[in-house]
Amino acid sequence: MLTIENLSKTYGNKSQKAVDDLCFTVRDGEIFGFVGPNGAGKTTTIKMIASLLSPDTGRIIIDGVDNQQDLMAAKEKFSYVPDNPELFEKIRGNEYLRFMADVYRVPDGEFKERASRYLDIFDLKGDVAAPIAAYSHGMKQKIALIGALIHNPRLFILDEPMVGLDPKSSFELKKIMAELCAQGHSVFFSTHVLDVAEKICDRIAIINHGRLIALGTMDEIRGGAGKDESLEEIFLELTE
């Protein structure tokens, strides 16, 4: 689903690379965890996958499409929800969802079905006609998630998606992630909540100073660490 080949990125004249020769693959039908300390290069990597930044070197292949060679075809394959979504606050929630459906050319019947379902799941149906400017942070996060799900993306990219969500909505989001993977789609999930990553991710990549330092299932990562430890314990040892 997603292949990262020798990806590197440096900002300005800095000698330290923000992302340094990163290589990994996200398989069809898996939740892939992407974790690292602040400044490790997670957001830079995600922005390159989402075509918001251009890499210095390397390739990003999304469902068979090189995102530097065919930008629009690649963008049709994924949705991206950042940790602090910037929305069109002067429009209403239902107008935003219609806009997202139009961007991705979602047929009207599919749009109505998905919008209704996700608005119910995230308990937002009663507020969808209100201006987004009137939404709380959690409501903005919910409408951003619904907008990202409206075209049933092949790759669902999430950067700290649980921030601002109430426990029920966090639980429902984890169920949706599992449902997408059951359809053969994939979820790229970046988070600092390591116990959540440990519980829901099929495989996990840990990066530090822009470089990949661990990759695999929890059993594989534990084997590499030589101990039966939690992801949090392994993470702290590897990133000290």
C-alpha positions as CSV (number, residue, x, y, z in Angstrom):
1,M,0.0,0.0,0.0
2,L,2.8,2.4,0.9
3,T,6.4,2.1,0.1
4,I,9.1,4.5,1.4
5,E,12.4,4.2,-0.3
6,N,15.6,6.1,0.9
7,L,13.6,9.1,2.0
8,S,15.6,12.1,3.2
9,K,14.8,15.7,4.0
10,T,16.9,18.6,5.3
11,Y,15.7,22.1,6.3
12,G,17.7,25.1,5.2
13,N,21.4,24.9,6.0
14,K,21.1,22.5,8.9
15,S,23.6,19.7,8.9
16,Q,21.3,17.3,10.8
17,K,18.7,15.7,8.5
18,A,15.1,15.9,9.6
19,V,14.5,12.6,7.9
20,D,17.6,10.4,7.1
21,D,17.4,7.6,4.5
22,L,14.1,6.2,5.7
23,C,12.9,2.9,4.3
24,F,9.8,0.9,5.2
25,T,6.6,-0.6,3.7
26,V,3.0,-0.4,4.9
27,R,1.1,-3.5,3.8
28,D,-2.4,-3.8,2.6
29,G,-4.9,-4.3,5.4
30,E,-2.7,-3.3,8.3
31,I,-2.6,-0.6,11.0
32,F,0.9,0.7,10.9
33,G,2.1,2.6,14.0
34,F,4.7,5.4,13.5
35,V,6.2,6.6,16.8
36,G,9.2,8.7,17.9
37,P,10.1,11.5,20.3
38,N,9.4,15.2,19.5
39,G,11.6,16.3,16.7
40,A,12.3,12.8,15.5
41,G,11.0,13.5,11.9
42,K,7.5,12.0,12.2
43,T,5.5,15.0,11.0
44,T,8.1,15.8,8.2
45,T,7.7,12.2,7.0
46,I,3.9,12.4,7.1
47,K,3.9,15.7,5.2
48,M,6.1,14.2,2.5
49,I,3.8,11.2,2.2
50,A,0.8,13.6,1.9
51,S,2.7,15.7,-0.7
52,L,2.8,18.8,1.5
53,L,6.6,18.7,1.4
54,S,9.0,17.5,-1.3
55,P,11.8,15.1,-0.2
56,D,15.4,15.9,-1.0
57,T,15.9,12.2,-2.1
58,G,13.9,9.1,-2.1
59,R,10.6,7.8,-3.4
60,I,7.1,7.5,-2.0
61,I,4.8,5.0,-3.6
62,I,1.1,5.0,-2.6
63,D,-1.0,2.1,-3.9
64,G,1.3,1.8,-6.9
65,V,1.5,5.5,-7.6
66,D,4.7,7.6,-7.2
67,N,3.5,10.8,-5.4
68,Q,6.2,12.9,-7.1
69,Q,5.5,11.6,-10.6
70,D,1.7,11.7,-10.5
71,L,0.6,14.0,-7.7
72,M,-3.2,14.0,-8.3
73,A,-3.4,10.3,-8.8
74,A,-1.6,9.8,-5.5
75,K,-3.8,12.2,-3.7
76,E,-6.9,10.3,-4.7
77,K,-5.6,7.3,-2.8
78,F,-5.3,8.8,0.7
79,S,-6.8,11.0,3.3
80,Y,-4.7,12.9,5.9
81,V,-5.9,14.2,9.3
82,P,-3.2,16.3,11.0
83,D,-2.9,16.8,14.8
84,N,-4.5,20.2,14.5
85,P,-6.7,20.3,11.4
86,E,-7.2,23.7,9.7
87,L,-10.8,23.9,8.5
88,F,-12.9,26.4,6.6
89,E,-14.5,27.8,9.7
90,K,-16.9,30.2,7.9
91,I,-18.8,27.4,6.4
92,R,-21.2,24.9,8.0
93,G,-20.2,21.3,8.8
94,N,-22.5,19.9,6.2
95,E,-21.1,22.2,3.6
96,Y,-17.6,21.1,4.5
97,L,-18.5,17.5,4.1
98,R,-20.2,18.2,0.7
99,F,-17.0,20.0,-0.4
100,M,-14.8,17.1,0.5
101,A,-17.1,14.7,-1.3
102,D,-17.0,16.9,-4.4
103,V,-13.2,17.1,-4.3
104,Y,-13.0,13.3,-4.4
105,R,-15.9,12.9,-6.8
106,V,-17.9,10.8,-4.4
107,P,-21.3,9.8,-5.9
108,D,-24.2,11.4,-4.2
109,G,-25.7,8.2,-2.8
110,E,-22.4,7.1,-1.3
111,F,-21.8,10.6,0.2
112,K,-25.2,10.6,1.9
113,E,-24.8,7.1,3.2
114,R,-21.3,7.7,4.6
115,A,-22.0,11.1,6.0
116,S,-25.1,9.9,7.8
117,R,-23.3,6.9,9.2
118,Y,-20.2,8.8,10.5
119,L,-22.2,11.7,11.8
120,D,-24.1,9.2,13.9
121,I,-21.0,7.4,15.0
122,F,-19.3,10.6,16.1
123,D,-22.5,12.1,17.6
124,L,-22.3,15.2,15.4
125,K,-25.7,15.0,13.5
126,G,-27.3,17.7,15.7
127,D,-24.4,20.1,15.0
128,V,-23.6,19.5,11.3
129,A,-25.7,22.5,10.2
130,A,-23.8,24.9,12.5
131,P,-20.8,27.0,11.4
132,I,-17.5,25.2,12.0
133,A,-16.3,28.4,13.8
134,A,-18.8,27.5,16.6
135,Y,-17.4,24.0,17.1
136,S,-15.2,23.0,20.0
137,H,-11.8,21.5,19.3
138,G,-13.2,18.0,19.7
139,M,-16.0,18.7,17.2
140,K,-13.5,20.1,14.7
141,Q,-11.5,16.9,15.0
142,K,-14.6,14.9,14.4
143,I,-15.7,16.8,11.3
144,A,-12.1,16.6,9.9
145,L,-12.2,12.8,10.4
146,I,-15.6,12.4,8.7
147,G,-14.4,14.6,5.8
148,A,-11.3,12.4,5.5
149,L,-13.4,9.2,5.5
150,I,-16.0,10.4,3.0
151,H,-14.2,8.9,0.0
152,N,-13.3,5.6,1.7
153,P,-9.5,6.2,1.3
154,R,-7.1,3.4,0.4
155,L,-4.6,4.9,2.8
156,F,-5.8,6.7,6.0
157,I,-3.0,8.9,7.4
158,L,-3.5,10.0,11.0
159,D,-1.3,12.3,13.1
160,E,-2.3,12.2,16.7
161,P,-6.0,11.7,15.9
162,M,-7.1,11.0,19.5
163,V,-6.2,14.5,20.7
164,G,-9.4,16.3,21.7
165,L,-11.7,13.3,21.2
166,D,-13.8,12.0,24.0
167,P,-13.4,8.3,25.0
168,K,-16.4,7.1,23.0
169,S,-15.2,8.8,19.8
170,S,-11.7,7.5,20.3
171,F,-13.2,4.0,20.7
172,E,-15.3,4.4,17.6
173,L,-12.3,5.7,15.6
174,K,-10.3,2.6,16.5
175,K,-13.2,0.5,15.3
176,I,-13.3,2.4,12.0
177,M,-9.6,1.9,11.5
178,A,-10.0,-1.8,12.0
179,E,-13.0,-1.8,9.5
180,L,-10.9,-0.1,6.8
181,C,-8.1,-2.7,7.2
182,A,-10.7,-5.5,7.0
183,Q,-11.5,-4.1,3.5
184,G,-7.9,-4.3,2.5
185,H,-7.2,-0.6,3.1
186,S,-4.4,0.6,5.3
187,V,-4.0,3.0,8.2
188,F,-0.8,5.0,8.9
189,F,-1.1,6.0,12.5
190,S,1.3,8.4,14.3
191,T,0.8,8.9,18.0
192,H,2.5,9.6,21.3
193,V,0.0,7.4,23.2
194,L,2.2,4.3,23.1
195,D,-0.2,1.9,24.9
196,V,-2.8,2.6,22.2
197,A,-0.2,2.0,19.5
198,E,0.8,-1.3,21.2
199,K,-2.8,-2.5,21.4
200,I,-4.1,-1.7,17.9
201,C,-1.2,-1.6,15.5
202,D,-0.2,-4.7,13.5
203,R,3.4,-3.4,13.1
204,I,5.2,-0.4,14.5
205,A,8.1,1.8,13.3
206,I,10.2,3.8,15.8
207,I,12.2,6.6,14.5
208,N,14.7,8.9,16.2
209,H,16.8,11.8,14.8
210,G,15.2,11.0,11.4
211,R,16.4,7.4,11.3
212,L,14.5,4.1,11.6
213,I,15.6,2.4,14.8
214,A,13.0,-0.4,15.1
215,L,10.4,-2.0,12.9
216,G,8.1,-4.9,13.3
217,T,5.3,-6.5,15.3
218,M,5.4,-6.1,19.1
219,D,6.8,-9.6,19.4
220,E,9.5,-8.8,16.8
221,I,10.4,-5.5,18.5
222,R,10.5,-7.2,21.9
223,G,12.8,-9.9,20.5
224,G,15.1,-7.2,19.2
225,A,15.2,-5.6,22.7
226,G,15.8,-9.0,24.3
227,K,13.2,-8.6,27.0
228,D,9.4,-9.0,27.4
229,E,8.7,-5.3,27.7
230,S,6.0,-2.8,26.9
231,L,6.3,-0.6,23.9
232,E,6.7,2.4,26.2
233,E,9.7,0.7,28.0
234,I,11.3,-0.3,24.7
235,F,10.7,3.2,23.3
236,L,12.4,4.9,26.2
237,E,15.4,2.6,26.1
238,L,15.9,3.0,22.3
239,T,15.4,6.8,22.3
240,E,17.5,7.8,25.3
